[in-house]
Structure formats: structure tokens, C-alpha cells
Amino acid sequence: MNTHTIGIILNGATGRIGSQQHLANSLVPIREEGGLEVNGVQIIPDLLLLGRDQEKLAQVAKATNLENWTTDLDAALSDRRYSIYFDAAATHLRADFLHKALAAGKHIYTEKPIAPGVEEGLAILAEADARGLKHSVVEDKLHLPGMLKLGRLMKDGFFGRVTGFKLEFGWWIFNGLERASQRPSWNYREKTGGGLISDMYPHWRYMIEGLLGPIQGVVTLASTIQKKRADETGAPFDVDVEDNAHTLLRLESGVIGSIFNSWGTRLHGEDQLTLQIDGTEGSAVAGLWDCWTQSAKETPVLGTFDLGRNERHSATRDFRGDWEMVSGRGTYKNPYRYGWESFIRHVAGDEAAVSPLGAGIRDVQLSAACLKSASEGRWIEMASILNSPEKKFL
Ligand SMILES: NC(=O)c1ccc[n+]([C@@H]2O[C@H](COP(=O)([O-])OP(=O)(O)OC[C@H]3O[C@@H](n4cnc5c(N)ncnc54)[C@H](O)[C@@H]3O)[C@@H](O)[C@H]2O)c1
């Protein structure tokens, strides 16, 4: 079979998500398996790793058997061997980097959030379209095995009429003072694109709208749980963004649901991320890998609280026992690799993009609406982009 290379500049190659998910779990395996077949041609990614720290870049290159890396963004962008620019660098730099890449004639693929606000996102999209360049945003979570199972139940009509949903995501992020933080310090500073809502809510937008349809409006409360943290050098700093948020949403269908999202909570439930959907014919809860159902027929008849006579009743009901795990653990593609394969097919084979920038702008719109709601203490409508040509992307 014929082979072609496709040149990709990977900015943020040394970062948490760039080095692991995009490089080690996606692009490197595609290369090692001889490329991706597109219209009868094997497309092999030719990668240029881009970052700020030469030593770290050399380490990542060595670990992934790659040769090409640079700290020079302008030189990388002017190199015609690379037709794609991918951005997984820190959030606050993204919009500028994407504009630069488009000006240099590159197709763009980017991590979320694609821009600090809707206006900035629309400007990037307008430039890409004006230049005839292709674009896509990373929207990985719907391709998690548990969420794929939930999506299948939705397609099969398992729920009957959907009546509600509940999305929960949380973990305890150490503050770097007593124990090392699991997230970079820029996540906790406004000026570097920090804050839980702009970082995490883009995911909740495409998950909720992808499974359940358009969001009509939101109301959010947010707070800062850990007010003091230490950065990567051990220097203490004051946190000026939220690390905890609760949102109520109404969909255009009239269904109401909630998001509980915190970087300061301890896990007790099924998984770090769970999405429960309720319907007249049944309910399902999905985590990262698994999904559990309870049909209307299997729903137990529960009475009022039965505390018994003793201080502690010995026969507390096993509520989890009332749920059935959806079968088919099987083999699943890494969700980031799924994104890369789709984007390479989009660029090399002209297949439609799975998540074009319009979807990424709608992701940012949810974050912006929730931040506005939290700061102004009121309900915010989400309709504007839905009425634009971007609707076709949602
Ligand atoms: N899709 C997902 O599930 C997911 C998960 C985590 C992060 N992300 C996104 O990926 C991006 C990177 O997040 P991360 O957690 O990997 O962060 P990180 O801090 O681990 O990595 C960020 C990268 O950007 C570079 N960088 C940082 N500050 C820079 C600066 N001032 N100038 C140039 N380069 C700079 C770093 O060198 C590093 O390579 C963020 O936009 C984040 O929202 C997405």
C-alpha cells in the first residue's frame, strides 16, 4: 500500500495531556502500527514536538522514539513540511497560537477551551474559514467506554421519555503545600486561564448536548475551596479562581438536570466521573468504563426510611444491587486516539470533522454562561449560537 506522511506540530508536547494522551497513547501508536489507512493510503504522522524546555523535550522525544523537537514556534510554523498545528499548551496562550498557526497556513486541531470567550472563538473560526483551513477541537469524553454504552442506551430508546440527568465529577486536588498538586498551578490563576469552570465545563457541554440535546439556560454557584496553594517551585500563592461549582440546567426539551463539579471533594460513588440519566422507562448511570441500568420493571418499591428500633439497623438496603451492569467491556479505542484518527481522516481524506471549532465555541459558551451566572447570581440563557449557522455542528 502507498504511504504518505502528514506533518504535525505538537505544541505542549511536554505537558500532562500532550505527552501522555496525545503523544504516547495516540500519535505514537498510530506511527508504530504503520500509520492510518485513509482511502487506500497509509498516512503516517511526522511529528515535531514543540515546547519551552529543551531538556524535557529531549526526554519526551527519547521516550517516544521521535527525533524532531524545537522550542522555536515561529520556525516550526514556517516549516512547510508540517501542515497541521496542534495545541495542548497552557490555556491562556491558545487563541494567539491558533491565530499564528492559521496565518502560517496550518490546519488546526486544539485542546479545549479553544479561546477565553465566545467572541474570540468566533474570530478564530472566521479566520480558519476565510483561509479555507480545516479545524477541530478535542472532545474526548463521549468516547469513554462508559459514555459510549450510555449513548447506545439512548439510541435504543431505553429511557422512554427522558426526565432528568445528573453529572458529577470530582476529586481532591492537593494544594502543593502539604502534598504535591496533581494539577498545574496555572489552573488556579485567572491570568493564566485557570478556574474549574472554563477548564472542565467545555466537556460537560458536548456530553450533555451530545446525548440529550440543546441546553436552554443555566444557573451556577461557585466557590474557592483551597484558597492558598504552592506552585511547581514550592512558592505559595493565593488562588483567585473557583475550584468548585454547582449548576442547574434546563434543556430546550424542558428536561432539568445538574452538574456537581469539584476539585475539592473526596470520592465515595462509582467513579470520578458519572452521568446519570433518568427516564420513564428506566435509568442508567455511566462512569469512565462501566454503565449500570435499572429499568422501570426492575425498579424496587421503596418505602419511607426504615431505621428499625436499634441505633443501627443491621439490614441497610444494598441499593447498588438493584442495578445491572451493561455487558461488553471489550476493547475500546483511547478517546484521544479516536479524535486524532478522525482529524487525520478529515484532513487527508476529506471526511467531515467530528468536532469542528463551532462545537468548541459552544463548549466555551457554556463556561461563559456559568461564570456569568455565578458572578451575577442569576439565570443565563444559552441560545445565541444555536440560532447561528454553527447549529449544524451541535
Ligand atoms: N481533553 C482533556 O481531557 C484535557 C485534560 C487536561 C488538560 N487539557 C487541556 O490541555 C491543555 C494543557 O493542560 P495540561 O494539564 O497538560 O497542562 P501542563 O501544564 O501539564 O502542560 C502545558 C504545556 O504548555 C506549556 N506551557 C505552559 N505555560 C506556557 C507558556 N507560558 N508558554 C508556552 N508554553 C507553556 C508547558 O510547557 C506544557 O508543555 C489545557 O488547555 C487544558 O485545558 C485537556
The ligand as an ORCA input file, in Angstrom:
! r2SCAN-3c Opt
* xyz 0 1
  N      -9.188     16.960     26.965
  C      -8.877     16.779     28.232
  O      -9.387     15.897     28.910
  C      -7.821     17.652     28.880
  C      -7.231     17.236     30.083
  C      -6.237     18.039     30.647
  C      -5.866     19.237     30.033
  N      -6.487     19.617     28.893
  C      -6.118     20.889     28.251
  O      -4.805     20.766     27.734
  C      -4.061     21.946     27.972
  C      -2.773     21.604     28.736
  O      -3.132     21.133     30.016
  P      -2.112     20.270     30.891
  O      -2.867     19.830     32.076
  O      -1.439     19.249     30.027
  O      -1.083     21.376     31.326
  P       0.502     21.269     31.612
  O       0.849     22.443     32.430
  O       0.865     19.909     32.093
  O       1.114     21.416     30.150
  C       1.029     22.634     29.472
  C       2.072     22.720     28.366
  O       2.090     24.060     27.959
  C       3.381     24.579     28.108
  N       3.281     25.914     28.668
  C       2.883     26.259     29.902
  N       2.990     27.591     30.074
  C       3.496     28.069     28.904
  C       3.870     29.354     28.465
  N       3.754     30.429     29.275
  N       4.361     29.485     27.211
  C       4.457     28.404     26.391
  N       4.140     27.154     26.761
  C       3.656     27.000     28.008
  C       4.117     23.683     29.057
  O       5.490     23.689     28.764
  C       3.470     22.343     28.791
  O       4.101     21.695     27.701
  C      -5.005     22.909     28.698
  O      -5.563     23.810     27.795
  C      -6.090     22.018     29.264
  O      -7.335     22.668     29.339
  C      -7.441     18.853     28.308
*
